[in-house]
């Protein structure tokens, strides 16, 4: 499946402009790009992760959305692994892909934490909104390229 990364990035930015929620934006845009069906309840699960987990400044919501979708997508692609008794072995491909996305996000942004990327938890100023749009867009790009085993 060929995924249009630029369209997915644009969709994430559109969602961010509509919702002011980085976690929701990356989560929903990535799900749509990857053909993962989410009902409204599942989409709404992402809302509390914006602002580094509800404004606490911890892990960036865009990164949270990326990791959540990476987990869902990778598990779907792996298929039934219930026959693998060792949980570490069963989930190792998911851990590895999520670690790749995390590492590339940190390399691109300098930190995984909202408090470092948006120190004032500001979604009002034009300057910070632009920065958050870039972060969400890059998170989507990194995730999609990683899931397609291409370089970001």
C-alpha positions as a Markdown table, in Angstrom:
| # | Residue | x | y | z |
|---|---|---|---|---|
| 1 | Unk | 0.0 | 0.0 | 0.0 |
| 2 | Unk | 1.5 | 3.3 | -1.1 |
| 3 | Unk | 0.6 | 6.1 | 1.4 |
| 4 | Unk | 0.6 | 9.8 | 0.4 |
| 5 | Unk | 2.7 | 11.2 | 3.2 |
| 6 | Unk | 2.1 | 14.8 | 2.2 |
| 7 | Unk | -1.7 | 14.4 | 2.2 |
| 8 | Unk | -1.5 | 12.8 | 5.7 |
| 9 | Unk | 0.7 | 15.7 | 7.0 |
| 10 | Unk | -1.8 | 18.2 | 5.6 |
| 11 | Unk | -4.7 | 16.3 | 7.2 |
| 12 | Unk | -2.9 | 16.4 | 10.5 |
| 13 | Unk | -2.3 | 20.1 | 10.3 |
| 14 | Unk | -6.0 | 20.6 | 9.3 |
| 15 | Unk | -7.1 | 18.6 | 12.4 |
| 16 | Unk | -4.7 | 20.6 | 14.6 |
| 17 | Unk | -6.2 | 23.9 | 13.3 |
| 18 | Unk | -9.7 | 22.6 | 14.0 |
| 19 | Unk | -9.1 | 21.0 | 17.4 |
| 20 | Unk | -6.0 | 22.6 | 18.9 |
| 21 | Unk | -5.2 | 19.1 | 20.0 |
| 22 | Unk | -1.8 | 17.6 | 18.8 |
| 23 | Unk | -2.5 | 14.1 | 20.0 |
| 24 | Unk | -5.9 | 13.8 | 18.3 |
| 25 | Unk | -4.5 | 15.3 | 15.2 |
| 26 | Unk | -1.6 | 12.9 | 14.7 |
| 27 | Unk | -3.7 | 9.9 | 15.9 |
| 28 | Unk | -6.6 | 10.5 | 13.6 |
| 29 | Unk | -4.6 | 11.6 | 10.5 |
| 30 | Unk | -2.3 | 8.5 | 10.8 |
| 31 | Unk | -5.3 | 6.2 | 11.3 |
| 32 | Unk | -6.9 | 7.6 | 8.2 |
| 33 | Unk | -3.7 | 7.4 | 6.1 |
| 34 | Unk | -3.2 | 3.8 | 7.1 |
| 35 | Unk | -6.8 | 2.6 | 6.7 |
| 36 | Unk | -7.3 | 2.0 | 10.4 |
| 37 | Unk | -10.9 | 2.4 | 11.2 |
| 38 | Unk | -11.6 | 4.3 | 14.4 |
| 39 | Unk | -15.0 | 5.0 | 15.9 |
| 40 | Unk | -15.6 | 8.3 | 17.6 |
| 41 | Unk | -14.9 | 6.8 | 21.1 |
| 42 | Unk | -11.5 | 5.6 | 19.9 |
| 43 | Unk | -10.7 | 8.9 | 18.4 |
| 44 | Unk | -11.7 | 10.7 | 21.5 |
| 45 | Unk | -9.3 | 8.5 | 23.5 |
| 46 | Unk | -6.5 | 10.7 | 22.2 |
| 47 | Unk | -7.9 | 14.0 | 23.5 |
| 48 | Unk | -6.4 | 13.9 | 27.0 |
| 49 | Unk | -2.9 | 13.4 | 25.8 |
| 50 | Unk | -2.5 | 16.9 | 24.3 |
| 51 | Unk | -0.1 | 19.3 | 26.1 |
| 52 | Unk | 2.1 | 16.5 | 27.2 |
| 53 | Unk | -0.6 | 14.5 | 28.9 |
| 54 | Unk | -3.4 | 17.0 | 29.7 |
| 55 | Unk | -1.1 | 20.0 | 29.9 |
| 56 | Unk | 1.5 | 18.5 | 32.2 |
| 57 | Unk | 4.3 | 19.0 | 29.7 |
| 58 | Unk | 5.3 | 15.3 | 29.5 |
| 59 | Unk | 5.4 | 13.3 | 26.3 |
| 60 | Unk | 4.3 | 15.4 | 23.3 |
| 61 | Unk | 0.8 | 14.5 | 22.2 |
| 62 | Unk | 1.8 | 14.3 | 18.5 |
| 63 | Unk | 4.4 | 11.6 | 19.6 |
| 64 | Unk | 1.8 | 9.8 | 21.7 |
| 65 | Unk | -0.5 | 9.6 | 18.7 |
| 66 | Unk | 2.3 | 8.3 | 16.5 |
| 67 | Unk | 3.3 | 5.6 | 19.0 |
| 68 | Unk | -0.3 | 4.6 | 19.5 |
| 69 | Unk | -1.0 | 4.2 | 15.8 |
| 70 | Unk | 2.4 | 2.5 | 15.3 |
| 71 | Unk | 1.4 | -0.1 | 17.9 |
| 72 | Unk | -2.1 | -0.7 | 16.3 |
| 73 | Unk | -0.7 | -0.9 | 12.8 |
| 74 | Unk | 2.2 | -3.1 | 13.6 |
| 75 | Unk | 0.0 | -5.5 | 15.6 |
| 76 | Unk | -2.5 | -5.7 | 12.8 |
| 77 | Unk | 0.3 | -6.5 | 10.3 |
| 78 | Unk | 1.8 | -9.2 | 12.5 |
| 79 | Unk | -1.5 | -11.1 | 12.8 |
| 80 | Unk | -2.3 | -13.6 | 15.5 |
| 81 | Unk | 0.7 | -14.1 | 17.8 |
| 82 | Unk | -1.2 | -15.7 | 20.6 |
| 83 | Unk | 0.8 | -18.9 | 20.0 |
| 84 | Unk | 4.0 | -17.1 | 21.2 |
| 85 | Unk | 4.0 | -17.6 | 24.9 |
| 86 | Unk | 6.8 | -15.2 | 25.9 |
| 87 | Unk | 5.2 | -11.7 | 25.9 |
| 88 | Unk | 8.5 | -10.0 | 25.2 |
| 89 | Unk | 9.0 | -12.1 | 22.1 |
| 90 | Unk | 5.4 | -11.7 | 21.1 |
| 91 | Unk | 5.5 | -7.9 | 21.2 |
| 92 | Unk | 9.2 | -7.3 | 20.3 |
| 93 | Unk | 8.4 | -6.2 | 16.7 |
| 94 | Unk | 6.0 | -3.6 | 18.1 |
| 95 | Unk | 8.5 | -2.3 | 20.7 |
| 96 | Unk | 11.2 | -2.1 | 18.0 |
| 97 | Unk | 9.0 | -0.1 | 15.6 |
| 98 | Unk | 7.8 | 2.2 | 18.3 |
| 99 | Unk | 11.4 | 2.8 | 19.5 |
| 100 | Unk | 12.4 | 3.7 | 15.9 |
| 101 | Unk | 9.6 | 6.3 | 15.7 |
| 102 | Unk | 10.4 | 7.7 | 19.2 |
| 103 | Unk | 14.1 | 8.0 | 18.4 |
| 104 | Unk | 13.5 | 9.7 | 15.0 |
| 105 | Unk | 11.0 | 12.1 | 16.7 |
| 106 | Unk | 13.6 | 13.1 | 19.3 |
| 107 | Unk | 16.3 | 13.5 | 16.6 |
| 108 | Unk | 14.0 | 15.8 | 14.6 |
| 109 | Unk | 12.7 | 17.8 | 17.6 |
| 110 | Unk | 15.3 | 17.7 | 20.3 |
| 111 | Unk | 13.0 | 16.3 | 22.9 |
| 112 | Unk | 10.0 | 14.0 | 23.3 |
| 113 | Unk | 8.4 | 16.3 | 25.9 |
| 114 | Unk | 5.8 | 19.0 | 25.3 |
| 115 | Unk | 7.3 | 21.1 | 28.1 |
| 116 | Unk | 10.5 | 21.4 | 26.1 |
| 117 | Unk | 8.8 | 21.9 | 22.7 |
| 118 | Unk | 6.2 | 24.3 | 23.9 |
| 119 | Unk | 7.4 | 25.6 | 27.3 |
| 120 | Unk | 4.4 | 27.8 | 28.0 |
| 121 | Unk | 1.9 | 25.2 | 26.8 |
| 122 | Unk | 0.8 | 27.9 | 24.4 |
| 123 | Unk | -1.6 | 27.1 | 21.6 |
| 124 | Unk | -2.8 | 30.7 | 21.1 |
| 125 | Unk | 0.2 | 32.6 | 19.8 |
| 126 | Unk | 0.8 | 32.3 | 16.0 |
| 127 | Unk | 4.4 | 31.5 | 16.5 |
| 128 | Unk | 3.8 | 28.5 | 18.8 |
| 129 | Unk | 0.9 | 27.3 | 16.7 |
| 130 | Unk | 3.2 | 27.2 | 13.6 |
| 131 | Unk | 5.8 | 25.3 | 15.6 |
| 132 | Unk | 3.2 | 22.8 | 16.8 |
| 133 | Unk | 2.0 | 22.4 | 13.2 |
| 134 | Unk | 5.6 | 21.6 | 12.2 |
| 135 | Unk | 5.9 | 19.1 | 15.0 |
| 136 | Unk | 2.6 | 17.3 | 14.2 |
| 137 | Unk | 3.5 | 17.3 | 10.5 |
| 138 | Unk | 7.0 | 15.8 | 11.2 |
| 139 | Unk | 5.5 | 13.2 | 13.6 |
| 140 | Unk | 3.1 | 12.0 | 10.9 |
| 141 | Unk | 5.9 | 11.9 | 8.3 |
| 142 | Unk | 8.3 | 10.0 | 10.6 |
| 143 | Unk | 5.7 | 7.5 | 11.5 |
| 144 | Unk | 4.5 | 6.8 | 8.0 |
| 145 | Unk | 8.0 | 6.4 | 6.6 |
| 146 | Unk | 9.0 | 4.1 | 9.5 |
| 147 | Unk | 5.9 | 2.0 | 8.9 |
| 148 | Unk | 6.8 | 1.8 | 5.2 |
| 149 | Unk | 10.5 | 1.0 | 6.1 |
| 150 | Unk | 11.6 | 4.2 | 4.4 |
| 151 | Unk | 14.0 | 6.8 | 5.7 |
| 152 | Unk | 12.6 | 10.0 | 7.2 |
